[in-house]
Amino acid sequence: MSTTTSVCELEIRERRLKSVITYHGTATDLNEKSKTESLKCGSRTYQQCSDCSQGCAETVTYLLKDAAVIVHSPIGCCSSPVHAEFQGEIVTRMRGLEVQHAKIICTNIREEDTIYGAGDKLRKAAFEAVRRFHPAAIFIHSSCAAGIIGEDLESHAERLEEELGIPIVPVYCEGFKSRIWSTGFDAAYHGILRKIVKPPTKRQPDLVNLFNFMGSDTFKPLLQKLGLRVNYMVPMADIETISRMAEAACTAHICQTLATYVASALETDYGVPEVKAPAPFGLDWTDQWLREVARHTGKEDIVEDVIRAEHERIQPELEEIRAKLKGVRAYIFAGDSYAHSLANMAKDLGIELVGLTTLHHDQKTDGGGDVLNTLGHLIKSKGEVENYSVCNKQPYQVFKIVKKLQPDLLIVRHMNMTILGTKLGIPAVNEGDVNVSAGYDGVIKLGRRLHEALLRKKVLTTIADHVELPYTDWWLEQDNPFYFDGGNEL
Ligand code: SF4
């Protein structure tokens, strides 16, 4: 058994990566403090909302092509299958694949199960999943309820594996364990590494693992220019393909926050090198990323020609877009590393970045060092970000930050954050399909979308004039958006 998979459960991000959910200051200050891991994961004295590790585990596992997921939880924790079904249909069509349906069963743990145990329900659900979906593997998502009653998922999984003859993969994504919901990504990948991935029997020198959420097929045309194939991992892939990911020439990802754990484990355990460059968002980061991919795949002799040709190809439209966006001020609100990628692209487009909020911040990365520190890369390539904060989505807080800074545009990673812009009369662009902004064409596409969003300003101002905010006059009068932050001092 490999070093990574010798334990059934992975350490949470607060402990492993010294992650934090509160901070306000400058990018440089945060980066310097992170180098010595000198911030503690403080809390807020008031929280309006939160998310759960299970949500991130869902993102990784719900759309596997031929696997079923059992959510071992009360029914309320299992709220996303409809969303998964909807997304699955859209994204599979976008990629030209056969339409895929979510294969999810919730055990619906009830009050009496927390006393007498919910093992029977789990067992019945596994047999029912086989009857309905004929899966090649079953994932079991844990939950707060399953964790608190000490449900022994390992024993259940072992027994079910013997009876059903397919991998049964526990995913320890109980919401109460970590304040950093991205811990759920790591928990799902850890399960995949333990139970699905096989040691390689051969290498595929032209195959690049690409860990992403789902989204459009942007990387195929980009990597084809180097004569390489992309192995999209793991949503929408089948279990057989996932099991052979250790055969790839190297591992890349669309975001350090999403996938440095799995990439680093593949490198340590199976010798698949991780592409140690910022993700390919923005011109300079795409150059660096391609060079690093080329280094691992023996394509150094052609990569500079590809980069030069790509810059020349997009230059005329890039100039046009920069002229249209001249003087525009933007605020970014997204997950940790992906916010840095967006900031890098915004500055390529000539936009002034007035501030940035990340949903959490990892003070270090798995397998890291400076080379995977995207905040450091951003400061190095584009300079200081004066208004930098970390906030796990609290609308009451971000509302005040954005209101104070009055940007012309919001660039956000999740759809629900666009509503914030609407309430303030500020156009917001949602980066839902992250893949679409990757590479050289991605910069152009983002530029076009930002310009189109600015044209909606009038209707948003009209809506904002009629919005009734849920906040008290006292809160609206407060100057300090960080009033309820507990602080990060160790
Ligand atoms: S697992 Fe816990 S935090 Fe997550 S949805 Fe269920 S009760 Fe909420």
Residues whose N, C-alpha, C, O or C-beta is under 5 A from the ligand:
A	BS01	SF4	C52 Q54 C77 S143 C144 C173 E174 G175 F176
